[in-house]
Amino acid sequence: MRDIFISYRRDDSKDPVRALYQSLVPLYGEDRVFMDVDSIAPGSDFRKEIERWLSRCGVFLVVIGPKWLTLKGANDDSGPRRLEIRNDLHRQEVATALMKGDSLPVIPVLVDGATMPTEQQLPDDLKDLAFRNALALSHEDWGANLQKLVNTVRPYVGEPKNASVDRIEPSKPRDPILDRLEDQINWYDIKSTRLQKTYQRAKIIAFMSACLIPFLAALQMAMPSTADPITGVAQTRITLGTTIALLGILIAMLEGVLLMGQHQQKWVTYRSTCEALRREKSLYMAGAGVYAAAANPRILLAERMETISSQEKTSWVSMQQPR
């Protein structure tokens, strides 16, 4: 059986390609899905090495992300595009695959909203890529898109080894915006819960201590003074008085810690921020509210998420100001 070759640029589509690889391996086996050709030794003729790798493959997937066309060399914004550099490894992979013609199908895979490049945008040895029918992969409908890809490559690589391919729920690519949103929701949820518990426990201890003080004071007044035969001091009344004093100190300390730490204000602020972020996530996932008519819901989500977090930080700074 023939193999699947995935060609991509790390700086352009690393995360979607990792998700694609993790989805294809359970179906075809790790030894039949190639994602990198990093094993080319220094001094080797990379053209021959690429040819050797491609000779084993039945289909060639070239993954195109939003920066695929415009990406330039590291720390060289004024230089040529990496696609224009003849010895660029990714360009050589794609060019070599295209040169094989009908013997090796080349399928462009569009990720992260990328579009197909035009013939005019490509170097001469890559121009044929513009006329290849592309498949799009998106995290919103990853399962259906993956199934379409499996159906497309089936004539060239055979049936997946997993007989239950239609029932497999493939792994979805991680969305960094949703990951950050989830991290923030969890952080605010944990912090608000801890502050709430600390505040409530401290208040309960202070309340119980305050209730004990008048009881112990009354008990102190009611009990007779029993003088110690040696010191002549009324030990019982002194013990009760010391306990009352310690309870008063404990209450003052608890209230001072809660006041200086602003536990109640922070608890309420963090909880409000957490619920606001959860609301944004629900609206975004449902495509409702402001996201229903948004041209780019992901960018809008990122902006609104940062606005909510900034408001919380502004509120925190204002709480630190002396009054």
N, C-alpha and C positions, 0 to 999 in steps of 0.2 A: 504493500500500500504506500502511496505517496504522502509526503508530509506537507505541513503548512508553515510558511515563512512569513513572519511579521517584521516589517521594516518600518522604523519610526525614528523620530528625534526625541531624545530625553527632555530637552528644554521646551519642547512643544506639546508633547502628549504622553508624558510618562505615566500619569495616574490612569487614564483610560486604557492604555495599552496593558498595564498590569492587570486591570480588571478583565480585559479581553483574554489575556493569557490564562488567568485563573478560571475563566469560564470555559475555555476550550480544552484545557488539560484533562478535566474529568471525562470529557467526551471522547478524546482521541488518544490520550496518553501523553505523558511528559516527553517521551522520546520522539514524538511526532509533531511537536509544536516548537518552532525555533523563534526566539525573540531577539537575541543578540548575537553578534559575531565578534565578541571581544577577545576571542581566543586566537586571533591572528597574531602570530609572533612578529616582533620587530625584525625588519629585513625581508619578510616574506612579500611576495608579489600579491597584493590584496586583490587584484583582478582575478588571478587564478584561484585564490582562496574563496572568493565570493562565488565564482563559477562552480567550485566543488560543492559548496553548500547548496546552491540553487539546483544543481543536478539531481538532488534527492527530493525536491519539492514538487508537489502537484499543483500548488496554487501560491501566489505571492500577494500578500496583503500589504499595501502601503498606507500607513495611517497618517492622515492629514489633520492637523489641528489649526487653530486660529493664527499661529505664528509661523506656520510651515513655509510660507512663501517669502516672508520678510526677515527671517532670523539671520543674524550676522554672527561673525566670529566673536569669541569671548574677548571683551575689553577692546573691541574694534568697531565702534558704531559707524565710523567713516569708511570702512572697508566694503568689499563686495558682499552680496548675499552668499550664504553658505551653499545655496543651490548652484551658484555660478563658479564655485571652486571645483575644478575638474577632479582633484584627488580627494574630495570630500567622500567619506565612506558611505553615507546614506545615499548620496547622488549616484555613486558607483553601483550600489545595490539595485536601485530602481532602474538605472540605465541598462545594466546587464540583464535584468529581468525583462525589460521591454524588448531588447534585442532578440530574445528567444521567440518572439512572435506568438503564434497560436499554440506552440508547444508548452508554454507556461502562462496560464491566465494571470493577468495583473488586475487586482481589484482595489480601487481606492476606497478607503474607509474613513468617512468624515466624522470627527468627534468635536465636542465642545462648540457646536454651532458653526464649524468651518464650512466653507463653500469650495467647490471645485475650481482650481486655477484654469485660466484660459490658455490657449496655445501661445499667445503673445507673451505671457508672463513666464514661460518656461524656457530653459536652455534647449538647444537643438536636439540633444539626445534624450530629452524628457518630453518633447512636444506630444508624442503619441499618448501620453498619460491623460491629456485633456479630453481625449475621445473615449476613454474607458468609462463604462457605466459605474457609478459609485453607490455605495451603501452608507447610510448614516447610522451612527450609534449614539444614543442619548440615554442618560440615566433615568429619565422619566418613563421610558418604555423599553428598558434594557432587554427584558425577556423576549419580547416580540421581535426586536431588532436582531438579537442573537440567533433566534430561530430562522429568521430570513437569511442570515449569513450562513448558517449550517446548511440550509437548503441550496444555497447558491454554490457552495464548495463541494457538495455531495458528488456531483459527476466527476470531480477531479481527484478527490481524496477518499472516496468511498463512504460507507455508512459509519457513523460514530460507533465506537466499541460499546458504549453504554446504550443498552436497548431501551432504556426509559428516558431517552433524551427529551421527549415531548413533555415529560413531567418534571424535569429538572428545573429548579428555580435558580438561574445563574446569578453569580455574585454581581452586584452593581458597583460601578465606580464610585469612589468616595467623592462627595462634593465638598470642597474645602469651606465654602460658605456655610453649608448646613452643619458641617463638623464644628465650625467655630460657634455657630448658634447653639448647638447642643451643649458644647463645653460651657458656654456662658450660662445657659439655663441651669445646668447641673451645679455650677459654682455658686450662683446666687441662691439656688434651692438649699444646698448644703449649709452655706453661711447663715442664711436666714433661720433655718431650723435650729442650728447650734445656738445662735444668739437668742432665739425665742426660749429654748429650753434653759439656757443659763439665766436669762432674765426671770423666768417664772420660778425656777428653783430658788434663786436668791430672794425673790419676793415672798415665797412661801416660808423660808427660814426666818426672814425678817418679821413676817406677820406672826409666826408662832412665838418668836422671841418676845415681840411686843405684848402678846397675850400673857406670857408667863410673868412678865415684870410686875403688873398689879397683883397677880395671884401670889407671887412670892413676897411682895411687899406686905400684903395683908397677912400672910402667914407669919412673916417676921414680927409684925405688931402683935399678933395674937399669942405667939409663943412666949412663955416665961423666959426670963434671962437666967440661964444656967451658968454660973461662974465656974471656971476651971479651978479645981482645988489647989493647983500649983500656981498658975498665973493670975487667977482671979478674974479672967476675962470671960465675957459671955460668948462662948464659942459658937453656939447655934445662930445667934443674931449676926455675928460677924460673917459666918459662912453664907447665910442668906443674903446679906448685904453685898458680899463679894460677888456672888452669882448674879445678882441684879445688875451690878456695875459691869460685869463682863458681858451680859446680854445687851446692855445699852451700847457698849463698845462694838459688839458684833453688828448690831443694827446700823450704827453709824458707818462702819467699814463697808458693809454691803451696799448701803445707799451711795456711799462715796464712789465705790467701784462702778456701780451701774451708771452713776451720773457722769463720771469722767470717761467711761468707755462708751457712753451713749448707746447702750445695748438696745433699748427700746426703739430709738429713732433708726438705728441701722437695721434692726430686724424688720421694721415696717418698710423701710426704703428698699432693702434687698428683696423682700417678698413682692413688693409692687413691681420691681424691675423684672423679677423672674416671671411673674404672670403676664407682664407686657410682652416679653420675649416669646412666651408660649403662645400668646394670641397671634403674634406675627407669624410664627411657624405654622399655626393652624390655617391662617388665611392664605399663606403662600402655598401650602400643600393642597389646599382646596381650590386654589385659583380664584379666590373671592376677594371682596373689598377692593382695596387699591390695586391689587395684583390682577384683577380681572381684565383690565384694559391696558396694563403696563406693556410697553414695547419690549422691555427686558426685565422680567420679574426677578431674576437672580441679582442683578445690579441694584434694583429697588430694595430688595430684601437686605442686601449688604449695607446700603445707605441708612435704612430705617433701623437696622440692628445697631449700627454704630451710634446713631442719634440717641437711642434709648440708653445705651451704655454711657455716653457722654453726659446725658442728663443726670444719671446716677452719680457719676464722678463729680459733677458740679455741685450736686446736693451734698455730697460727702465733704467737699472743700468748704462749703458754707457752714457746715456743722462744726468745723474745726476753728472757725473764726471766734475770737473772744467776744463775749457779750457784756 
